[in-house]
């Protein structure tokens, strides 16, 4: 009972640092090969960990902050161009020109207030952009904590693994399966999902720019964000845009956007994702959806990584239990 109470109390104490712990662990796993290469040339584990932390900051944080700030600010500036596309006069013109679609268009207009949706999205992006540019105290504190934890995770990773081996009721092969699944899930989630989503958003925004559609950066950012969520994707943005172009009489642009969205933006997931991830994630699409979306809802941004990670660990532990039961039955037979 004392151990259970201690674990529960320790969990509550760690909750305020959840974001920093998740991101530091994620970065530690991603940069572990680099840190091993550095530590192999140096005698000091502390020095090699410090070098890895500094390299990580240069590679990840600085470019990410610059790109995020630029994209969000441009999205906020460009969003004002989107509202006129959905004003009442345009809808009335579309219904008069396409009477066979008038009932459906009227229903969409009544159910969805597009200008209000765009204004809400703009306001949200403005808030995020302001947070990035102001670099609030909370954000700076979390960033410093992330690198603080990262240093010790890198320096003491062998001791951490040894402590897990001693205290967890797992055999050496079982612990190897757990650590392997953690590494695979983190690589698959971060490198696979995020990289493919960014590529899809970039390709979609590029085509919006090429066709002269307003706010290509704004829509590119939204396509990238939606591409992270399973069952959604960039088509949620480009498909309605192609339909709008067709209804407006721009049939050539609508066809180009549809072909590009289907065969370039859509299929890049099937080509690039297996190259980056392969079979590392080993998770059903429905379970992946539950893990990512559920993680986002209950844990915020860290849930993008922590959700799939917790589910993958649970599935691995269930498999270990199943293997133990099968071994026990075989021994008694």
N, C-alpha and C positions, 0 to 999 in steps of 0.2 A: 504493500500500500504506500509506503514512504517513497518508493521508487516512482510509482505512478504519479503521486502528488508532486514530486520533484520534476518529472518530465512535463507535467501540465504547467507548473509555475514557470519553468524555463521557456516553454513555448510562448506563454503570455509576455515574458520579458523580451523575447526576441521579436515579437510582432511589430513594434515600432520600427525595427530595422529590416523588415521583410524585403522591401524594394532593393536596398543596398546589398543584402545578403544574396538575393536571387541574381542580380546583375553581376556581382563580384564572382559568384560561383560560375556563372555562365562564361564570363570572360576568362576565368582561370582554366576552364575546360578547353575553350577555344584556343588559348595561347599556351597550353601546356607543352605541345611539341616545341614551340620556340623557346620556352623557358628551359626545357631539357637540353636543347642544343647549346644555350648560353651557359647553363650550369655545368655542362660537360667540359667547357673551356676554362671555367673559373673554379677556384677552390672554395669561394665563399657563397653559400646559399643565399645569404641576405643580399649580397651585391647582385647576383643574378636575378633575384626576385625584383629588386629595385630597378634594374635595367629593363626587365620585362614590363613593369608597371609604367615606366616612362615611355617606352615604345608603344604600349597600348594606348596611352593618353594621346600620343601624336597621331596614331592611326585611326582610332575610333572616335574619341571625344571631339577634338578640334574640328575635323571635317563634318561630323554629324551636326554640331551646333551651327556651323556656317550654312550648311545645306538646309537644315530645318528652318532656320530663321529666314533665309532667302525665299524658300518655297512658300512658307506660310504667309509672309508679307505680300508676295506677288499674288497669292491666291486671294487674300483679302482685298487687294486693289482690283483684281480682275472680276471678283464675284459680282460687283455692281453691274457688269456688262451682261450678266446672265438673266437678271430679272426681266428686262424687256422682252426676252424670248417667250415668256409665259404670261404676258399681260392679257387682259380680257379681249382686246381688239384682235389679237392674233388668234385666240381660240375661236372667236366668232367667225373670222375669215376662213379658218380651217374647216369649221363645220359647214359653212356655206359652200365651200369648194368641194367637199367630200361628204355629201349628204348621207351616203351609205354608212359612213363612220360616225355620223353626228351623234347617235345615241351613246356610243362608246366614249366619244370625246367628251360629251356632256357629263357622263358619269365620272370620268377621270377628273374633269374640272371641278365637279361638285365635291368629290371625295378628297382630292389632294390640292391644297393651296400652295402651288409651286413657288410663287414669290415669297410666301411666308417661310417655306422650307429653305429656300436659298438664303433668306435673311438670317434664319436661325443658324444655318451652317456657317455663314459669314461671321456671325457673332462669336460662334465657338472657335473658329479658326483665328479670329482676332485675339481672343483670350489666350489661346495656345501661343500665338505669335508673341504677344506681350510677355508671356511667361518666359519664352525662350530668350527674348531680347533683354528683359530686365534681370534674368538669372536670379530669381528670388532667393532669399536666405535659405528656404527649405531645399530648393534645388541644389544650391552650392553645398549645403550640409550633406545631402544624400550623395552627391558626387564625391565629396571628400571621404565619406564613410565607405563608399564603394571601393575606392582605391586603397583605403586603409585595410579593409577586409581582404582585398585582392592580394596585397603584399604578403599577409600572413598565410593565406590559402596557398600561395605559390611557394613560399619559404618552407612551410610546415606540411606540405601535401603528403609526404611519406609518413610523417607521424600521424596525420589524420587518418590515412588508410590503415595504419597499424592499429590505431585505437578502435576503428570500426571493426577490424578483424577480431580484436580481443573481446569487445563488448557485445557485438551482435551475435545472435544464435545462428550463425551461418558458417558453412564449411568454406574452404578456400575456393572450390569451383563455384559455389553459390554466390560468394562475395564478388568473384570475378564477373559473373553474369549480371549482378546488380550494377557494378561500376561500369561495365560495358554498355548496359542499357541506358544509364544516365548519360554517358558520353554520346552515344548514338542519338538519343532523343534531343539533346541540346544542339548538336551539329545539324540534325535534320530540321529542327524548328527554326533556328537562327539563320544558318547559311542557306537552307533550302527555301523556306517559306518567305523570309524577308527579301532575299536576293531576287527570287522569282517575282514577288509582288512589285518590287521596285522596277524591275525590267518591264513588266506588263504595264505599269503606270507610265513609264517613260515612253514606251512604244505607242500607247494610246494617246498620250498628250502630244507626241510628235505628229500623229496623223490628224488630230484636231487642229494643230497649227498649220499643217500642210493644206488642209481643206478650208482654212480661213475661219474656222469656228471660234467664237469668242472664248476667252479665258482658258487656253489650253493647259496652262500650268495648274490652274484650279482643278480642272477635270482630271488631269494626270495624277494629282495628289489623291483625289478621291478614288480613282481607279486603283491606285497602289494600296490604299487603306482597305478597300473592299476585297482586293485580291488576297489579303491575308486570311480572310474568313472563309472557311470551307463552305461549299454550296452557293456562295455568292460569287463575286469576282468582278472583273472589269466590264463584263457584258452588261451589268446593271446600269452602267453609264453610257457605253457606246451604242447599245441596242436602241434605247429611246431616242438618242441623238440621230441615229440612222433613220428611224421611223419619222422623226420630225423633219429631216431633210427631204424624205420621200413625199410627205404630205405637203411640204412647201414647194414641191416641183423640182427640187434639185436631185433628180434621179441618179445622175452620174456620181455625184458626191455620196449619195446614200449607198450606192452599190460599192463604191470604193471603200467606204467606211465599214460596210458589212463584211466584205471580203477580207480586209485588213484585220478587223476585230476577230473574225472567225478563224482564219488560217495563220495569222501571225501572232496577235496578242493572245488568242485562245490556246493555240497549240504550243506556244513557247513553254507553257507549264509542263506539257507532256514530254518536251525535249530536254529542257534545261534542268528541271527538278530531278529526274532520275540521274543525270550526270552529277549533280551536286550532292544528292542524298543517297541515291541507289536504294537499297533496302534497309537503310539504317532505322527509319522510323518504325516500320513493322506495325502499323496501326490502321485499323479499318477507318474509312473515310467518315462514317457516322460518329465513331468514337473520337476521331480527331476534331470534328466539329464541336462535340460536347466539351472536349477538353479545352479548346481554344476559347470558345464563346463563354463557357462557364467560368473559365479562369479569368477572363476579362471582366465579367459581371461581378464576381465575388472578390477578386484580388486586385483589380485594376490592371495597369500596364504590365506589372511582373507576371500576371496570370497567363500572358501569351506564352511564356516559357514554363512557368510553374504548373499550369494546368496539364499540358501534355506530359510533363515530367512526373507528376503525381500519379497520373493514370497509367503511364508506362511502368512505374515502380510497382503499382498495385497488381497489374497484370503479370509482371515477372514474379512477384511473391506468390501469387496464386499458382503459377506454373511450378515454382519450386515446391510448394506444398503438395501439388498433385504428383510431382515426381517422387517426393518422399513417401507418399501414401502407396504409390505403385511399387516402390522398392521394398517397403515393409510388407506388402501383400506377397511379393515374390519370395521374400525371405521366409515367411511363415508357411508358404505352400509346400 
